[in-house]
Amino acid sequence: MVDLYFWPTANGIKIPMLLEELGIDYRPVALDIRAGAHKTEAFRKISPNLKIPVLVDDGALDGNAPVTVFESGAILLHLAEKHGRFLPAAGQGKAQALGWLFWQSAHVAAAFGQYVYFVEQLFGQVSEPLLDAACVELNRLYGVLETRLAEAAYLAGDYSIADIAVFPWIQPRRHRRRLADTPNLARWHAAVRARPVVDKAYRLGRGIASEEKVLSDWTGPEWKTGLSAVFRPRTQPGV
Ligand SMILES: N[C@@H](CCC(=O)N[C@@H](CS)C(=O)NCC(=O)O)C(=O)O
């Protein structure tokens, strides 16, 4: 059996997006992180950093040794390598996929997470220069994506675990953005979201916690007005 310990956040939802693509039979184990359900010694044994997601594969389905993987990027990589899909086997394609996968986990998670925390939790308390810096980095990273997607259909050429890692982090309303302002990112976003299994993964998430913002962001109307005071588009795409 393959158990997925998760909650439908940006990092959590990546894994059903890939498991569904691969057609793997898995058991979702919902851990309500908003209620602290992950903060147990039992969970620490499989998740040393006490975060979701974690994949536990007992090997029964394929006769392999049991394996437990924490960190969403590591889980995507593990599954892609094991099944030989959504990651080129070698060469430039593989290098691109890994580069964008690690870029998401190093840059996007930190910067987007900080921006949302400042705006949604600390607005009015966080200083103007700090808020400015968060906005500048958010815009810079959207620009990096726009530039890349102007030259390639998907981040590594073909659809890969890199696209799966980045997609849930693109939350236009939360980021006070219109996707139309970055047309190549918008085209890529529409193509990923049109994949039937992406919808299936998000439906699974909504069945668990429909109030999670990542689940509703791209299904509703794009952000148009409001909170413009905290939106400072100060950098050029690609800078
Ligand atoms: N780098 C980790 C980040 C995991 C992470 O931040 N998980 C969040 C949800 S998206 C979490 O478990 N939060 C609960 C907490 O911090 O207590 C990954 O990509 O898996």
Ligand as a Chemical Component Dictionary entry (heavy atoms), coordinates in Angstrom:
data_LIG
# 
_chem_comp.id                   LIG 
_chem_comp.type                 NON-POLYMER 
_chem_comp.pdbx_formal_charge   0 
_chem_comp.three_letter_code    LIG 
# 
loop_
_chem_comp_atom.comp_id 
_chem_comp_atom.atom_id 
_chem_comp_atom.alt_atom_id 
_chem_comp_atom.type_symbol 
_chem_comp_atom.charge 
_chem_comp_atom.model_Cartn_x 
_chem_comp_atom.model_Cartn_y 
_chem_comp_atom.model_Cartn_z 
_chem_comp_atom.pdbx_ordinal 
LIG N1  N1  N 0 9.924 21.918 1.853  1  
LIG C1  C1  C 0 8.785 21.174 2.317  2  
LIG C2  C2  C 0 7.788 22.128 2.927  3  
LIG C3  C3  C 0 6.623 21.402 3.542  4  
LIG C4  C4  C 0 5.682 22.372 4.226  5  
LIG O1  O1  O 0 5.987 23.551 4.446  6  
LIG N2  N2  N 0 4.507 21.847 4.598  7  
LIG C5  C5  C 0 3.544 22.677 5.259  8  
LIG C6  C6  C 0 2.247 22.700 4.476  9  
LIG S1  S1  S 0 2.498 23.341 2.842  10 
LIG C7  C7  C 0 3.286 22.140 6.654  11 
LIG O2  O2  O 0 3.364 20.945 6.887  12 
LIG N3  N3  N 0 2.962 23.036 7.579  13 
LIG C8  C8  C 0 2.662 22.669 8.921  14 
LIG C9  C9  C 0 3.549 23.342 9.923  15 
LIG O3  O3  O 0 4.451 24.087 9.520  16 
LIG O4  O4  O 0 3.339 23.147 11.111 17 
LIG C10 C10 C 0 8.160 20.382 1.168  18 
LIG O5  O5  O 0 8.256 20.839 0.014  19 
LIG O6  O6  O 0 7.600 19.316 1.405  20 
# 
loop_
_chem_comp_bond.comp_id 
_chem_comp_bond.atom_id_1 
_chem_comp_bond.atom_id_2 
_chem_comp_bond.value_order 
_chem_comp_bond.pdbx_ordinal 
LIG N1  C1  SING 1  
LIG C1  C2  SING 2  
LIG C1  C10 SING 3  
LIG C2  C3  SING 4  
LIG C3  C4  SING 5  
LIG C4  O1  DOUB 6  
LIG C4  N2  SING 7  
LIG N2  C5  SING 8  
LIG C5  C6  SING 9  
LIG C5  C7  SING 10 
LIG C6  S1  SING 11 
LIG C7  O2  DOUB 12 
LIG C7  N3  SING 13 
LIG N3  C8  SING 14 
LIG C8  C9  SING 15 
LIG C9  O3  DOUB 16 
LIG C9  O4  SING 17 
LIG C10 O5  DOUB 18 
LIG C10 O6  SING 19 
# 
